Amino acid sequence: MTTQNTKTLKKQIAPFEQSTTKESVWQIINTVVPFFVLWYLAYLSLSVSYWLALVPIVVAAGFLTRIFIIFHDCTHHSFFKNRQANRIVGTAMGVLTIFPFDQWGHEHSVHHATSGNLDKRGTGDIWTLTVDEYLAAPLKLRFAYRFYRNPLVMLGLGPIYVFLLKNRFNRKGAKRKERNNTYLTNVLIVALISLLCWAIGWQTFLLVQGSIFMISGAAGIWLFYVQHTFEDSYFEEDKEWEYVKAAVEGSSFYKLPKILQWLTGNIGFHHVHHLSPRVPNYKLEEAHKKTPPLQKVPTITLATSLRSLRFRLWDEERKNFVSFREVKALAKKRFSVQVKPEI
């Protein structure tokens, strides 16, 4: 992609970077209100059967994912024109999704600024090693990486770690405003949970909210994972890295069925979002359709996205993801040396 093409693309996307207060308010209403109604229905259904309650629980998990997208837009200050409105709504949505506004917003901004940069990995992204790094790593590190990349761990234990543990504490070097926001979010979360446990009992609360949390958490991690982990993604060393290329080549278009697209707040148009985080979620599809170059990005579907589960390591030489099974053959062919035994 040439410099001229980059400038043209940024110019084409600019008209979609303005939020509309009416649409933002309506999205809050049509997302938060149904979530609470479904939560209450799940609670009532428990008196009959947990299996019956699973129906509103699963749907509520979808709405909680949509609530997270509102939170996400607020951290980019793209949901409202007013920064304070983004902060207030974002903090409230953060309580519902168990994320502190400032802390997560900082990490996510770093993710946007470094996505696909091999020299700046480690903040707000999925742990990714290159083939050479993996082969040179000690057995302990390779075991940890395989454990981390196991789908059951990533989608099962991942939500517990990311939502309940990682974001409860301030990062090193956080400024006072960010620290206070984390404290406030934690206090409000504890107060809300305590109130609900007192009102309906802790067992009932765990059955309803715990189930919603695990389903929506796994869905959120999957969305983030699959939209950056596809075969011909984009990774370069810092000297070769380009922001626009990382956005349009390293972020996929996840073409989902309309109902799932709606519940996930159009985040499937991830290439548009990475190109310009200032585009609110309800304008991402329009930006995609009215910007021809954006329609040529890597496209995945529900079926093809499952292939990403075998993509574990980035091959710098071939510029694509490979599986663990391919590593040994690649090493023998490329280096003609004895590699460490597989674990």
Secondary structure, DSSP 4 states (H G I P E B T S, - for coil): --HHHHHHHHHHHGGG----HHHHHHHHHHHHHHHHHHHHHHHHHTTT-HHHHHHHHHHHHHHHHHHHHHHHHHHTT-S-SSHHHHHHHHHHHHHHHT--HHHHHHHHHHHHHHTTBGGG-SSSS---EEHHHHHHS-HHHHHHHHHHH-HHIIIIIHHIIIIIIGGGSPPTT--HHHHHHHHHHHHHHHHHHHHHHHHH-HHHHIIIIIHHHHHHHHHHHHHHHHTT-STT---B-TTT--HHHHHHHHS-EEE--HHHHHHTTTTTBHHHHHH-TTS-GGGHHHHHHT-GGGGGS-EEEHHHHGGGGG--EEETTTTEEE-HHHHHHHHHHHH-SPPPPP-
